[in-house]
């Protein structure tokens, strides 16, 4: 598989995951609206019953998004494993400046997990997104995984 074909395959997987995430979010939002309308009709909109219903729906949505992410991670890992992607530090990039471990000999999946865990460790997701967008090392280090992590951070923000 050429680099261009690999990039197209990765983009297709990411687009499918994004479409699934968007559909899940839309369904979650519609489900919450229906629950709120039912609560208004039953005059329990200010009770803990509605809070519990919405919390349950949020937990199910979060679990679904995590499953979509896990499935994408596994698909990308398998794709990159087929290619045997690994390498060395490109010129002009100082991995010592990164706030996370940078090891170009790691598989793309492992690189992605390291950077993802670092940015999801932020208390403020807006700050995480801002820092990630400025992270030139991550752009090079993650390659096509960069776009997926960007979409993930936009989703959880």
DRENDO-1510 file (C-alpha; in Angstrom, 1 decimal, always signed):
<recs>
REC; n; res; u; v; w
REC; 1; UNK; +0.0; +0.0; +0.0 .
REC; 2; UNK; +1.4; +3.4; -1.0 .
REC; 3; UNK; +1.5; +6.3; +1.5 .
REC; 4; UNK; -1.3; +8.0; -0.4 .
REC; 5; UNK; -3.5; +4.8; -0.2 .
REC; 6; UNK; -2.7; +4.5; +3.5 .
REC; 7; UNK; -3.7; +8.1; +4.1 .
REC; 8; UNK; -7.0; +7.6; +2.2 .
REC; 9; UNK; -7.7; +4.5; +4.2 .
REC; 10; UNK; -7.0; +6.3; +7.5 .
REC; 11; UNK; -9.2; +9.3; +6.4 .
REC; 12; UNK; -12.0; +6.9; +5.6 .
REC; 13; UNK; -11.8; +5.3; +9.0 .
REC; 14; UNK; -11.7; +8.7; +10.7 .
REC; 15; UNK; -14.7; +10.0; +8.6 .
REC; 16; UNK; -16.7; +6.9; +9.5 .
REC; 17; UNK; -15.9; +7.3; +13.2 .
REC; 18; UNK; -16.8; +11.0; +13.1 .
REC; 19; UNK; -20.1; +10.2; +11.3 .
REC; 20; UNK; -20.9; +7.6; +14.0 .
REC; 21; UNK; -20.0; +10.1; +16.7 .
REC; 22; UNK; -22.1; +12.8; +15.2 .
REC; 23; UNK; -25.1; +10.5; +14.8 .
REC; 24; UNK; -24.7; +9.3; +18.4 .
REC; 25; UNK; -24.5; +12.9; +19.6 .
REC; 26; UNK; -27.7; +13.9; +17.6 .
REC; 27; UNK; -29.5; +10.9; +19.0 .
REC; 28; UNK; -28.4; +11.7; +22.5 .
REC; 29; UNK; -29.5; +15.3; +22.2 .
REC; 30; UNK; -32.9; +14.3; +20.8 .
REC; 31; UNK; -33.4; +11.7; +23.5 .
REC; 32; UNK; -32.6; +14.4; +26.2 .
REC; 33; UNK; -35.1; +16.8; +24.6 .
REC; 34; UNK; -37.8; +14.1; +24.5 .
REC; 35; UNK; -37.1; +13.3; +28.2 .
REC; 36; UNK; -37.4; +17.0; +29.1 .
REC; 37; UNK; -40.7; +17.4; +27.3 .
REC; 38; UNK; -42.1; +14.3; +29.0 .
REC; 39; UNK; -40.9; +15.7; +32.3 .
REC; 40; UNK; -42.6; +19.0; +31.6 .
REC; 41; UNK; -45.9; +17.2; +30.6 .
REC; 42; UNK; -45.7; +15.2; +33.8 .
REC; 43; UNK; -44.7; +18.2; +35.8 .
REC; 44; UNK; -41.5; +16.6; +37.1 .
REC; 45; UNK; -39.1; +18.8; +35.3 .
REC; 46; UNK; -37.6; +20.2; +38.5 .
REC; 47; UNK; -37.2; +16.9; +40.2 .
REC; 48; UNK; -34.3; +14.6; +40.6 .
REC; 49; UNK; -36.1; +12.1; +38.5 .
REC; 50; UNK; -35.3; +14.1; +35.4 .
REC; 51; UNK; -31.7; +14.7; +36.6 .
REC; 52; UNK; -31.3; +10.9; +37.0 .
REC; 53; UNK; -32.8; +10.2; +33.6 .
REC; 54; UNK; -30.5; +12.8; +31.9 .
REC; 55; UNK; -27.5; +11.5; +33.8 .
REC; 56; UNK; -28.3; +7.9; +32.7 .
REC; 57; UNK; -28.6; +9.1; +29.0 .
REC; 58; UNK; -25.3; +11.0; +29.3 .
REC; 59; UNK; -23.5; +7.9; +30.7 .
REC; 60; UNK; -24.8; +5.8; +27.8 .
REC; 61; UNK; -23.8; +8.4; +25.3 .
REC; 62; UNK; -20.3; +8.7; +26.8 .
REC; 63; UNK; -19.9; +4.9; +26.8 .
REC; 64; UNK; -21.0; +4.8; +23.1 .
REC; 65; UNK; -18.5; +7.5; +22.2 .
REC; 66; UNK; -15.7; +5.7; +24.0 .
REC; 67; UNK; -16.6; +2.5; +22.1 .
REC; 68; UNK; -16.5; +4.3; +18.8 .
REC; 69; UNK; -13.1; +5.7; +19.7 .
REC; 70; UNK; -11.9; +2.3; +20.8 .
REC; 71; UNK; -13.1; +0.7; +17.5 .
REC; 72; UNK; -11.3; +3.4; +15.5 .
REC; 73; UNK; -8.2; +3.0; +17.6 .
REC; 74; UNK; -8.2; -0.8; +16.9 .
REC; 75; UNK; -8.9; -0.3; +13.2 .
REC; 76; UNK; -6.1; +2.3; +12.9 .
REC; 77; UNK; -3.7; +0.1; +14.9 .
REC; 78; UNK; -4.4; -2.9; +12.5 .
REC; 79; UNK; -4.0; -0.7; +9.5 .
REC; 80; UNK; -0.7; +0.7; +10.7 .
REC; 81; UNK; +0.5; -2.7; +11.8 .
REC; 82; UNK; +0.1; -3.9; +8.3 .
REC; 83; UNK; +2.3; -1.1; +7.1 .
REC; 84; UNK; +4.9; -1.5; +9.9 .
REC; 85; UNK; +4.9; +2.2; +10.4 .
REC; 86; UNK; +7.8; +3.4; +12.6 .
REC; 87; UNK; +10.6; +5.8; +12.0 .
REC; 88; UNK; +13.0; +8.4; +13.2 .
REC; 89; UNK; +12.7; +12.0; +14.3 .
REC; 90; UNK; +12.4; +14.3; +11.2 .
REC; 91; UNK; +14.7; +17.3; +10.9 .
REC; 92; UNK; +13.7; +20.5; +12.7 .
REC; 93; UNK; +11.7; +18.7; +15.4 .
REC; 94; UNK; +13.1; +18.5; +18.9 .
REC; 95; UNK; +11.1; +15.8; +20.7 .
REC; 96; UNK; +12.6; +17.0; +24.0 .
REC; 97; UNK; +10.4; +20.1; +23.9 .
REC; 98; UNK; +7.2; +18.0; +24.0 .
REC; 99; UNK; +5.4; +17.7; +27.4 .
REC; 100; UNK; +4.8; +14.0; +26.7 .
REC; 101; UNK; +7.0; +11.1; +25.7 .
REC; 102; UNK; +8.1; +11.3; +22.0 .
REC; 103; UNK; +9.5; +8.0; +20.6 .
REC; 104; UNK; +9.4; +7.7; +16.9 .
REC; 105; UNK; +10.1; +3.9; +17.1 .
REC; 106; UNK; +6.7; +3.4; +18.7 .
REC; 107; UNK; +3.8; +2.2; +16.6 .
REC; 108; UNK; +1.3; +5.0; +15.6 .
REC; 109; UNK; -1.3; +3.5; +18.0 .
REC; 110; UNK; +1.0; +3.9; +21.0 .
REC; 111; UNK; +2.0; +7.4; +20.0 .
REC; 112; UNK; -1.6; +8.3; +19.7 .
REC; 113; UNK; -2.5; +6.9; +23.1 .
REC; 114; UNK; +0.4; +8.8; +24.8 .
REC; 115; UNK; -0.6; +12.2; +23.3 .
REC; 116; UNK; -4.3; +11.5; +23.8 .
REC; 117; UNK; -3.8; +10.7; +27.5 .
REC; 118; UNK; -1.7; +13.8; +27.9 .
REC; 119; UNK; -4.3; +16.2; +26.5 .
REC; 120; UNK; -7.3; +14.4; +28.0 .
REC; 121; UNK; -5.6; +14.8; +31.4 .
REC; 122; UNK; -6.3; +18.5; +31.3 .
REC; 123; UNK; -8.9; +19.8; +33.7 .
REC; 124; UNK; -9.9; +22.5; +31.1 .
REC; 125; UNK; -10.7; +20.9; +27.8 .
REC; 126; UNK; -10.8; +24.3; +26.0 .
REC; 127; UNK; -7.2; +24.8; +27.1 .
REC; 128; UNK; -6.3; +21.3; +26.0 .
REC; 129; UNK; -7.7; +22.0; +22.6 .
REC; 130; UNK; -5.9; +25.3; +22.3 .
REC; 131; UNK; -2.6; +23.8; +23.4 .
REC; 132; UNK; -3.0; +20.8; +21.0 .
REC; 133; UNK; -3.7; +23.0; +18.0 .
REC; 134; UNK; -0.4; +24.8; +18.7 .
REC; 135; UNK; +1.5; +21.6; +19.2 .
REC; 136; UNK; +3.7; +21.3; +16.1 .
REC; 137; UNK; +5.4; +18.2; +17.5 .
REC; 138; UNK; +2.1; +16.4; +17.8 .
REC; 139; UNK; +1.3; +17.3; +14.1 .
REC; 140; UNK; +4.4; +15.5; +13.0 .
REC; 141; UNK; +4.5; +12.8; +15.6 .
REC; 142; UNK; +0.9; +11.7; +15.1 .
REC; 143; UNK; +0.6; +12.1; +11.3 .
REC; 144; UNK; -3.0; +11.3; +10.3 .
REC; 145; UNK; -3.9; +10.5; +13.9 .
REC; 146; UNK; -3.6; +14.2; +14.6 .
REC; 147; UNK; -6.9; +14.9; +12.9 .
REC; 148; UNK; -8.7; +12.2; +14.8 .
REC; 149; UNK; -7.4; +13.5; +18.1 .
REC; 150; UNK; -8.3; +17.0; +17.1 .
REC; 151; UNK; -11.9; +15.8; +16.4 .
REC; 152; UNK; -12.0; +14.0; +19.8 .
REC; 153; UNK; -10.9; +17.1; +21.6 .
REC; 154; UNK; -13.5; +19.2; +19.8 .
REC; 155; UNK; -16.1; +16.7; +20.8 .
REC; 156; UNK; -15.3; +16.6; +24.5 .
REC; 157; UNK; -14.7; +20.3; +24.9 .
</recs>
